[in-house]
């Protein structure tokens, strides 16, 4: 039996207030809330994704500004 594919920042959220959004566009505050919910373990791939330290695009530092 094959393992399900891992989620990444381009995976589309399937439910809730962020339905149809890429996981990488969902704020970190949502993931903090999600992990505290007792039902989060019903979604093991989302739990795995939620434990990735940075979900959103990193802020560019001034030395990397390309303007």
GUNUFI-833637 format. One record per atom (N, C-alpha, C, CB): y negated, z, x negated; residue number from 1; atom name. Coordinates in nm, 3 decimals. Atoms other than C-alpha are relative to their C-alpha. Glycine has a CB too. Layout:
// GUNUFI-833637
{north: Y&up: Z&east: X&resi: NUM&name: CA}
...
This chain:
// GUNUFI-833637
{north: 0.118&up: 0.000&east: -0.084&resi: 1&name: N}
{north: 0.000&up: 0.000&east: 0.000&resi: 1&name: CA}
{north: -0.124&up: 0.000&east: -0.089&resi: 1&name: C}
{north: 0.000&up: 0.122&east: 0.096&resi: 1&name: CB}
{north: 0.122&up: 0.013&east: 0.081&resi: 2&name: N}
{north: -0.336&up: -0.104&east: -0.145&resi: 2&name: CA}
{north: -0.102&up: 0.106&east: 0.040&resi: 2&name: C}
{north: -0.060&up: -0.141&east: 0.015&resi: 2&name: CB}
{north: 0.108&up: -0.094&east: -0.027&resi: 3&name: N}
{north: -0.620&up: 0.142&east: -0.178&resi: 3&name: CA}
{north: -0.117&up: -0.074&east: 0.063&resi: 3&name: C}
{north: -0.045&up: 0.073&east: -0.129&resi: 3&name: CB}
{north: 0.118&up: 0.067&east: -0.057&resi: 4&name: N}
{north: -0.930&up: 0.067&east: 0.032&resi: 4&name: CA}
{north: -0.104&up: -0.021&east: -0.109&resi: 4&name: C}
{north: -0.060&up: 0.083&east: 0.116&resi: 4&name: CB}
{north: 0.102&up: 0.024&east: 0.102&resi: 5&name: N}
{north: -1.218&up: -0.080&east: -0.166&resi: 5&name: CA}
{north: -0.102&up: 0.113&east: -0.002&resi: 5&name: C}
{north: -0.071&up: -0.134&east: 0.026&resi: 5&name: CB}
{north: 0.103&up: -0.103&east: 0.015&resi: 6&name: N}
{north: -1.475&up: 0.166&east: -0.299&resi: 6&name: CA}
{north: -0.130&up: -0.049&east: 0.063&resi: 6&name: C}
{north: -0.021&up: 0.037&east: -0.149&resi: 6&name: CB}
{north: 0.132&up: 0.035&east: -0.054&resi: 7&name: N}
{north: -1.817&up: 0.176&east: -0.136&resi: 7&name: CA}
{north: -0.099&up: -0.009&east: -0.115&resi: 7&name: C}
{north: -0.047&up: 0.104&east: 0.106&resi: 7&name: CB}
{north: 0.107&up: 0.009&east: 0.099&resi: 8&name: N}
{north: -2.124&up: 0.075&east: -0.332&resi: 8&name: CA}
{north: -0.133&up: -0.010&east: 0.075&resi: 8&name: C}
{north: 0.020&up: -0.123&east: -0.095&resi: 8&name: CB}
{north: 0.133&up: 0.000&east: -0.061&resi: 9&name: N}
{north: -2.498&up: 0.053&east: -0.268&resi: 9&name: CA}
{north: -0.021&up: -0.115&east: 0.097&resi: 9&name: C}
{north: -0.106&up: -0.005&east: -0.107&resi: 9&name: CB}
{north: 0.014&up: 0.114&east: -0.091&resi: 10&name: N}
{north: -2.452&up: -0.281&east: -0.086&resi: 10&name: CA}
{north: 0.090&up: 0.010&east: 0.123&resi: 10&name: C}
{north: 0.031&up: -0.128&east: -0.074&resi: 10&name: CB}
{north: -0.086&up: -0.020&east: -0.116&resi: 11&name: N}
{north: -2.189&up: -0.151&east: 0.159&resi: 11&name: CA}
{north: -0.087&up: 0.036&east: 0.119&resi: 11&name: C}
{north: 0.107&up: 0.110&east: -0.027&resi: 11&name: CB}
{north: 0.080&up: -0.023&east: -0.120&resi: 12&name: N}
{north: -2.327&up: -0.150&east: 0.513&resi: 12&name: CA}
{north: 0.052&up: 0.124&east: 0.074&resi: 12&name: C}
{north: 0.004&up: -0.124&east: 0.093&resi: 12&name: CB}
{north: -0.034&up: -0.119&east: -0.078&resi: 13&name: N}
{north: -2.335&up: 0.181&east: 0.701&resi: 13&name: CA}
{north: 0.047&up: -0.042&east: 0.138&resi: 13&name: C}
{north: -0.122&up: 0.098&east: 0.010&resi: 13&name: CB}
{north: -0.063&up: 0.044&east: -0.124&resi: 14&name: N}
{north: -2.117&up: 0.154&east: 1.011&resi: 14&name: CA}
{north: -0.040&up: 0.082&east: 0.123&resi: 14&name: C}
{north: 0.148&up: 0.005&east: -0.015&resi: 14&name: CB}
{north: 0.032&up: -0.085&east: -0.114&resi: 15&name: N}
{north: -2.260&up: 0.434&east: 1.231&resi: 15&name: CA}
{north: -0.128&up: 0.079&east: -0.026&resi: 15&name: C}
{north: 0.116&up: 0.095&east: 0.030&resi: 15&name: CB}
{north: 0.112&up: -0.093&east: 0.013&resi: 16&name: N}
{north: -2.547&up: 0.671&east: 1.296&resi: 16&name: CA}
{north: -0.136&up: -0.066&east: -0.009&resi: 16&name: C}
{north: 0.020&up: 0.084&east: -0.119&resi: 16&name: CB}
{north: 0.139&up: 0.047&east: 0.001&resi: 17&name: N}
{north: -2.919&up: 0.639&east: 1.251&resi: 17&name: CA}
{north: -0.025&up: -0.108&east: -0.105&resi: 17&name: C}
{north: -0.094&up: 0.116&east: -0.024&resi: 17&name: CB}
{north: 0.014&up: 0.102&east: 0.105&resi: 18&name: N}
{north: -2.871&up: 0.418&east: 0.942&resi: 18&name: CA}
{north: 0.101&up: -0.113&east: 0.016&resi: 18&name: C}
{north: 0.015&up: 0.063&east: -0.137&resi: 18&name: CB}
{north: -0.094&up: 0.111&east: -0.026&resi: 19&name: N}
{north: -2.621&up: 0.180&east: 1.104&resi: 19&name: CA}
{north: -0.067&up: -0.132&east: -0.038&resi: 19&name: C}
{north: 0.043&up: -0.002&east: 0.151&resi: 19&name: CB}
{north: 0.042&up: 0.134&east: 0.044&resi: 20&name: N}
{north: -2.654&up: -0.171&east: 0.958&resi: 20&name: CA}
{north: -0.087&up: 0.002&east: -0.126&resi: 20&name: C}
{north: -0.076&up: -0.068&east: 0.111&resi: 20&name: CB}
{north: 0.078&up: -0.008&east: 0.124&resi: 21&name: N}
{north: -2.841&up: -0.044&east: 0.649&resi: 21&name: CA}
{north: 0.096&up: 0.005&east: -0.119&resi: 21&name: C}
{north: -0.094&up: 0.124&east: 0.001&resi: 21&name: CB}
{north: -0.081&up: -0.018&east: 0.121&resi: 22&name: N}
{north: -2.702&up: -0.082&east: 0.296&resi: 22&name: CA}
{north: -0.002&up: 0.147&east: -0.042&resi: 22&name: C}
{north: -0.053&up: -0.091&east: -0.115&resi: 22&name: CB}
{north: -0.007&up: -0.140&east: 0.039&resi: 23&name: N}
{north: -2.586&up: 0.256&east: 0.166&resi: 23&name: CA}
{north: -0.106&up: 0.036&east: -0.104&resi: 23&name: C}
{north: 0.137&up: 0.033&east: -0.055&resi: 23&name: CB}
{north: 0.101&up: -0.025&east: 0.103&resi: 24&name: N}
{north: -2.826&up: 0.224&east: -0.129&resi: 24&name: CA}
{north: -0.139&up: 0.018&east: 0.053&resi: 24&name: C}
{north: 0.001&up: -0.110&east: -0.097&resi: 24&name: CB}
{north: 0.132&up: -0.016&east: -0.061&resi: 25&name: N}
{north: -3.121&up: 0.218&east: 0.111&resi: 25&name: CA}
{north: -0.013&up: 0.129&east: 0.080&resi: 25&name: C}
{north: -0.030&up: -0.119&east: 0.090&resi: 25&name: CB}
{north: 0.001&up: -0.124&east: -0.077&resi: 26&name: N}
{north: -3.028&up: 0.547&east: 0.277&resi: 26&name: CA}
{north: -0.052&up: 0.112&east: -0.090&resi: 26&name: C}
{north: 0.143&up: 0.035&east: 0.056&resi: 26&name: CB}
{north: 0.060&up: -0.105&east: 0.083&resi: 27&name: N}
{north: -3.238&up: 0.842&east: 0.152&resi: 27&name: CA}
{north: 0.101&up: 0.107&east: -0.043&resi: 27&name: C}
{north: -0.114&up: 0.066&east: 0.074&resi: 27&name: CB}
{north: -0.087&up: -0.105&east: 0.051&resi: 28&name: N}
{north: -3.073&up: 1.110&east: -0.059&resi: 28&name: CA}
{north: 0.006&up: 0.120&east: 0.094&resi: 28&name: C}
{north: -0.048&up: 0.045&east: -0.137&resi: 28&name: CB}
{north: 0.001&up: -0.113&east: -0.094&resi: 29&name: N}
{north: -3.175&up: 1.370&east: 0.201&resi: 29&name: CA}
{north: 0.108&up: -0.018&east: 0.107&resi: 29&name: C}
{north: -0.139&up: 0.014&east: 0.067&resi: 29&name: CB}
{north: -0.106&up: 0.025&east: -0.097&resi: 30&name: N}
{north: -2.936&up: 1.203&east: 0.445&resi: 30&name: CA}
{north: 0.136&up: 0.039&east: -0.058&resi: 30&name: C}
{north: 0.000&up: -0.148&east: 0.044&resi: 30&name: CB}
{north: -0.129&up: -0.030&east: 0.063&resi: 31&name: N}
{north: -2.647&up: 1.233&east: 0.199&resi: 31&name: CA}
{north: 0.019&up: 0.150&east: -0.016&resi: 31&name: C}
{north: 0.012&up: -0.069&east: -0.137&resi: 31&name: CB}
{north: -0.008&up: -0.146&east: 0.010&resi: 32&name: N}
{north: -2.727&up: 1.602&east: 0.142&resi: 32&name: CA}
{north: 0.040&up: 0.059&east: 0.136&resi: 32&name: C}
{north: -0.135&up: 0.059&east: -0.048&resi: 32&name: CB}
{north: -0.033&up: -0.046&east: -0.135&resi: 33&name: N}
{north: -2.717&up: 1.657&east: 0.519&resi: 33&name: CA}
{north: 0.145&up: -0.036&east: 0.035&resi: 33&name: C}
{north: -0.097&up: -0.061&east: 0.104&resi: 33&name: CB}
{north: -0.133&up: 0.050&east: -0.033&resi: 34&name: N}
{north: -2.403&up: 1.445&east: 0.562&resi: 34&name: CA}
{north: 0.109&up: 0.087&east: -0.062&resi: 34&name: C}
{north: 0.015&up: -0.144&east: -0.048&resi: 34&name: CB}
{north: -0.103&up: -0.077&east: 0.069&resi: 35&name: N}
{north: -2.206&up: 1.646&east: 0.304&resi: 35&name: CA}
{north: 0.015&up: 0.142&east: 0.054&resi: 35&name: C}
{north: -0.033&up: 0.007&east: -0.148&resi: 35&name: CB}
{north: -0.007&up: -0.134&east: -0.060&resi: 36&name: N}
{north: -2.283&up: 1.970&east: 0.491&resi: 36&name: CA}
{north: 0.066&up: 0.000&east: 0.137&resi: 36&name: C}
{north: -0.139&up: 0.060&east: 0.011&resi: 36&name: CB}
{north: -0.059&up: 0.010&east: -0.134&resi: 37&name: N}
{north: -2.139&up: 1.841&east: 0.819&resi: 37&name: CA}
{north: 0.152&up: 0.017&east: -0.008&resi: 37&name: C}
{north: -0.036&up: -0.136&east: 0.065&resi: 37&name: CB}
{north: -0.144&up: -0.023&east: 0.006&resi: 38&name: N}
{north: -1.784&up: 1.958&east: 0.898&resi: 38&name: CA}
{north: 0.084&up: -0.126&east: 0.019&resi: 38&name: C}
{north: 0.039&up: 0.101&east: 0.103&resi: 38&name: CB}
{north: -0.074&up: 0.123&east: -0.027&resi: 39&name: N}
{north: -1.680&up: 1.609&east: 1.009&resi: 39&name: CA}
{north: -0.011&up: -0.103&east: -0.112&resi: 39&name: C}
{north: -0.048&up: -0.061&east: 0.128&resi: 39&name: CB}
{north: 0.019&up: 0.100&east: 0.105&resi: 40&name: N}
{north: -1.786&up: 1.436&east: 0.686&resi: 40&name: CA}
{north: 0.132&up: -0.040&east: -0.065&resi: 40&name: C}
{north: -0.095&up: 0.053&east: -0.107&resi: 40&name: CB}
{north: -0.129&up: 0.033&east: 0.064&resi: 41&name: N}
{north: -1.427&up: 1.454&east: 0.554&resi: 41&name: CA}
{north: 0.081&up: -0.101&east: 0.080&resi: 41&name: C}
{north: 0.081&up: 0.127&east: -0.018&resi: 41&name: CB}
{north: -0.062&up: 0.109&east: -0.075&resi: 42&name: N}
{north: -1.329&up: 1.212&east: 0.830&resi: 42&name: CA}
{north: -0.034&up: -0.136&east: -0.061&resi: 42&name: C}
{north: -0.044&up: 0.004&east: 0.147&resi: 42&name: CB}
{north: 0.048&up: 0.123&east: 0.063&resi: 43&name: N}
{north: -1.506&up: 0.952&east: 0.611&resi: 43&name: CA}
{north: 0.007&up: 0.015&east: -0.152&resi: 43&name: C}
{north: -0.146&up: -0.032&east: 0.045&resi: 43&name: CB}
{north: -0.016&up: -0.030&east: 0.142&resi: 44&name: N}
{north: -1.361&up: 1.000&east: 0.261&resi: 44&name: CA}
{north: -0.072&up: -0.096&east: -0.095&resi: 44&name: C}
{north: 0.145&up: 0.001&east: -0.034&resi: 44&name: CB}
{north: 0.071&up: 0.092&east: 0.089&resi: 45&name: N}
{north: -1.514&up: 0.685&east: 0.113&resi: 45&name: CA}
{north: -0.150&up: 0.027&east: 0.001&resi: 45&name: C}
{north: 0.028&up: -0.145&east: 0.041&resi: 45&name: CB}
{north: 0.142&up: -0.038&east: -0.003&resi: 46&name: N}
{north: -1.859&up: 0.792&east: 0.231&resi: 46&name: CA}
{north: -0.023&up: 0.128&east: -0.077&resi: 46&name: C}
{north: -0.048&up: 0.016&east: 0.146&resi: 46&name: CB}
{north: 0.012&up: -0.124&east: 0.078&resi: 47&name: N}
{north: -1.802&up: 1.138&east: 0.085&resi: 47&name: CA}
{north: 0.000&up: -0.033&east: -0.149&resi: 47&name: C}
{north: 0.117&up: 0.099&east: 0.033&resi: 47&name: CB}
{north: -0.004&up: 0.042&east: 0.140&resi: 48&name: N}
{north: -1.708&up: 0.976&east: -0.245&resi: 48&name: CA}
{north: -0.134&up: -0.063&east: -0.040&resi: 48&name: C}
{north: 0.116&up: -0.100&east: -0.025&resi: 48&name: CB}
{north: 0.128&up: 0.065&east: 0.030&resi: 49&name: N}
{north: -2.022&up: 0.759&east: -0.233&resi: 49&name: CA}
{north: -0.113&up: 0.104&east: -0.005&resi: 49&name: C}
{north: -0.032&up: -0.108&east: 0.105&resi: 49&name: CB}
{north: 0.107&up: -0.100&east: -0.008&resi: 50&name: N}
{north: -2.240&up: 1.058&east: -0.137&resi: 50&name: CA}
{north: -0.006&up: 0.088&east: -0.124&resi: 50&name: C}
{north: 0.019&up: 0.087&east: 0.123&resi: 50&name: CB}
{north: -0.001&up: -0.080&east: 0.121&resi: 51&name: N}
{north: -2.137&up: 1.235&east: -0.457&resi: 51&name: CA}
{north: -0.053&up: -0.075&east: -0.122&resi: 51&name: C}
{north: 0.140&up: 0.049&east: -0.028&resi: 51&name: CB}
{north: 0.063&up: 0.074&east: 0.110&resi: 52&name: N}
{north: -2.289&up: 0.960&east: -0.674&resi: 52&name: CA}
{north: -0.140&up: 0.059&east: -0.018&resi: 52&name: C}
{north: -0.005&up: -0.157&east: 0.028&resi: 52&name: CB}
{north: 0.125&up: -0.072&east: 0.020&resi: 53&name: N}
{north: -2.596&up: 1.126&east: -0.833&resi: 53&name: CA}
{north: -0.126&up: -0.068&east: 0.054&resi: 53&name: C}
{north: -0.018&up: 0.024&east: -0.144&resi: 53&name: CB}
{north: 0.121&up: 0.069&east: -0.047&resi: 54&name: N}
{north: -2.856&up: 0.860&east: -0.750&resi: 54&name: CA}
{north: 0.044&up: -0.114&east: 0.090&resi: 54&name: C}
{north: -0.087&up: -0.054&east: -0.120&resi: 54&name: CB}
{north: -0.037&up: 0.103&east: -0.097&resi: 55&name: N}
{north: -2.825&up: 0.644&east: -0.439&resi: 55&name: CA}
{north: -0.107&up: -0.106&east: 0.015&resi: 55&name: C}
{north: 0.028&up: 0.063&east: 0.134&resi: 55&name: CB}
{north: 0.110&up: 0.092&east: -0.022&resi: 56&name: N}
{north: -3.166&up: 0.486&east: -0.417&resi: 56&name: CA}
{north: -0.042&up: -0.064&east: -0.131&resi: 56&name: C}
{north: -0.118&up: 0.073&east: 0.065&resi: 56&name: CB}
{north: 0.046&up: 0.069&east: 0.120&resi: 57&name: N}
{north: -3.337&up: 0.250&east: -0.660&resi: 57&name: CA}
{north: -0.082&up: 0.095&east: -0.085&resi: 57&name: C}
{north: -0.082&up: -0.125&east: 0.036&resi: 57&name: CB}
{north: 0.079&up: -0.088&east: 0.086&resi: 58&name: N}
{north: -3.474&up: 0.434&east: -0.962&resi: 58&name: CA}
{north: -0.146&up: -0.044&east: -0.003&resi: 58&name: C}
{north: 0.059&up: 0.002&east: -0.142&resi: 58&name: CB}
{north: 0.143&up: 0.031&east: 0.012&resi: 59&name: N}
{north: -3.851&up: 0.456&east: -0.992&resi: 59&name: CA}
{north: -0.025&up: -0.048&east: -0.142&resi: 59&name: C}
{north: -0.090&up: 0.126&east: 0.035&resi: 59&name: CB}
{north: 0.029&up: 0.054&east: 0.133&resi: 60&name: N}
{north: -3.978&up: 0.245&east: -1.276&resi: 60&name: CA}
{north: -0.103&up: 0.087&east: -0.069&resi: 60&name: C}
{north: -0.051&up: -0.146&east: 0.010&resi: 60&name: CB}
{north: 0.097&up: -0.075&east: 0.078&resi: 61&name: N}
{north: -4.156&up: 0.433&east: -1.549&resi: 61&name: CA}
{north: -0.110&up: -0.096&east: -0.044&resi: 61&name: C}
{north: 0.067&up: 0.070&east: -0.122&resi: 61&name: CB}
{north: 0.112&up: 0.088&east: 0.036&resi: 62&name: N}
{north: -4.499&up: 0.303&east: -1.659&resi: 62&name: CA}
{north: 0.030&up: -0.092&east: -0.118&resi: 62&name: C}
{north: -0.119&up: 0.084&east: -0.033&resi: 62&name: CB}
{north: -0.027&up: 0.087&east: 0.115&resi: 63&name: N}
{north: -4.361&up: 0.169&east: -1.988&resi: 63&name: CA}
{north: 0.087&up: -0.120&east: 0.036&resi: 63&name: C}
{north: 0.067&up: 0.079&east: -0.111&resi: 63&name: CB}
{north: -0.080&up: 0.112&east: -0.045&resi: 64&name: N}
{north: -4.132&up: -0.060&east: -1.787&resi: 64&name: CA}
{north: -0.071&up: -0.085&east: 0.105&resi: 64&name: C}
{north: 0.130&up: 0.050&east: 0.054&resi: 64&name: CB}
{north: 0.077&up: 0.075&east: -0.099&resi: 65&name: N}
{north: -4.408&up: -0.190&east: -1.560&resi: 65&name: CA}
{north: -0.020&up: -0.142&east: -0.052&resi: 65&name: C}
{north: -0.137&up: 0.068&east: 0.029&resi: 65&name: CB}
{north: 0.007&up: 0.141&east: 0.044&resi: 66&name: N}
{north: -4.400&up: -0.572&east: -1.572&resi: 66&name: CA}
{north: -0.120&up: -0.074&east: 0.061&resi: 66&name: C}
{north: 0.129&up: -0.073&east: 0.037&resi: 66&name: CB}
{north: 0.117&up: 0.068&east: -0.060&resi: 67&name: N}
{north: -4.730&up: -0.639&east: -1.394&resi: 67&name: CA}
{north: -0.088&up: -0.059&east: -0.103&resi: 67&name: C}
{north: -0.080&up: 0.095&east: 0.084&resi: 67&name: CB}
